[in-house]
Amino acid sequence: AKKGTLELAAYLQKHYPGSGSYGISRACGSGGRSEHKEGRAFDWRVNVTRAKERRYALDFIKRVRATDSAGHADALARRMGIMYIIFNDTIYSSTHNFAARAYLNAGCKSRSSCSATLRHRDHMHISLTRAGGAGRTSWYTGHVLSGTSSTPTTPTPPDIGHEDNA
């Protein structure tokens, strides 16, 4: 598991009490390509059928997709180095500006023939870029370039927080 992935996993479980982990790493010999094999994907245990956990997942998605005060869309997702998120038959990827798109696992012929796990209904999959996985993006380091200048500033990494309405 990479440093940034471990930090993100710990952060989510701390700030969303009662959520958990289905792990980071996978054996290299397991099927298909996966950022799990590089230690830069996290399966966050939040279940869509449990109201509190569903709220946690939707809150996190809303927060990472929010526009910051400088007008940057999906600001937190980019600062965290999120490459894509999959939850509840939906994928949000940086290659599509984090817009919600329908998702069907390649191993499934239809949603009805697919397990809750492959549909990402019992967990959220979060894949990080190599820089995010290594903890080298601004959310982890607090090192941000301001404006067009190359002069770095070092703000405190933002707290994505949450409201526990359970």
Secondary structure, 3 states (H helix, E strand, C coil): CCHHHHHHHHHHHHHCCCCEECCCCCCCCCCCCCHHHHCCEEEEECCCCCHHHHHHHHHHHHHHHCCCCCCCCCHHHHHHCEEEEEECCEEEEHHHCCCEEECCCCCCCCHHHCCCCCCCCCCEEEEECHHHHCCCCHHHHCCEECCCCCCEECCCCCCCCCCCCC
